[in-house]
Amino acid sequence: MPVRALWYRNGILSIVDQRALPGRTVVRRLRTPEAVAEAIRTLAVRGAPSIGVAAAYGMVLARRGGRHTAVQAARLLSSTRPTAHDLFVGVERIRAVWEAGGDVEAAADSYRREVVEECHEIGRAGAPLLSGARKVLTHCNAGALATVEWGTALAPIRVARDRGARLFVWVDETRPLLQGARLTAWELAKEHIPHAVIADNAAGHFLSRGEVDAVLVGADRIARNGDFANKIGTYEKAVVAHENGVPFYVAAPWSTFDPRTPTGASIPVEERSEEEVAEVRGQRLTPRRSRHRNPAFDVTPAKYVTAFITPAGVVRPQDLAKLLDRRMRAERPPAGPRATGSRVRRTRRASG
Ligand code: MRU
């Protein structure tokens, strides 16, 4: 079984601190919304769906603590990271229940179950796409750690493996915070899925030599037209995959789709601290006088996406807007934030 990134019981949200992996498995017990906000900001809990579920439980802790109004708690948790649409879905879902006087804990539990079940559906929908594939490439970590359980990009790989496929996974290391080298490799190693970690700048080499049959990634926010934000470096992988005729798939639960953001141009891109680029695990790499830039995400145009793997099946980019409109009409899902002002927002550095 893959790991579980977080769980909630009796007023305590327990998270596997992803900053300590793969060296140590540290479980942190969070009791206040401030502690949850800090864990999200510092990437102790990370990956868009996990962030959304953690924030939902952060709202539960705020309600229990009695020190915040629903609006204050929502503001605290929503200010942590701007790009992952799931964060706002998780917060808004619980805020609505809180303001209606409902059972926030039951609402957060049900949101968590929904995310996990959608990941299983993504796995089942995506596995057939890999039937002829031997080697796939992934970027960042879109596994169980990023999604509470199971994963988005890793879900079809897991289902294909369970159905007897012998897949090999290229794992981009994913500088600056090394989510691929530390977290995806850790998940795959635990399950004995064959893989190799490669430097971020090696992916083009393998793509151009016919050593990658498909690229699978997750997303932090998918705009109505299919442009999507994901971990920095995703865009260049998509362009090189396109150049080499390699299919490029984006797997995500519904909370990652943002029907109110028309195109990728309006997706807010988080910019994090210079230290994350200047250092690796506390070790300084660059001259003291050097400056750094650290956008945490980039936006890949829909034209490079072969298909989205959704809980409802495989969707071509050109069909996405119609599908999202139909879902909005049927469900009226909670609104995410509209992108306003600067497209680049700064957050504090990740420690550890
Ligand atoms: O900064 P992170 O580690 O939270 O970024 C995570 C990613 O970019 C993931 O690929 C994305 O959230 C999808 S997780 C299923």
Boltz pocket constraint, residues with backbone or C-beta under 6 A from the ligand:
constraints:
  - pocket:
      binder: B
      contacts: [[A, 43], [A, 45], [A, 46], [A, 47], [A, 48], [A, 49], [A, 84], [A, 139], [A, 140], [A, 141], [A, 142], [A, 143], [A, 146], [A, 147], [A, 151], [A, 152], [A, 153], [A, 179], [A, 217], [A, 218], [A, 219], [A, 220], [A, 230], [A, 231], [A, 232], [A, 251], [A, 296]]
      max_distance: 6.0
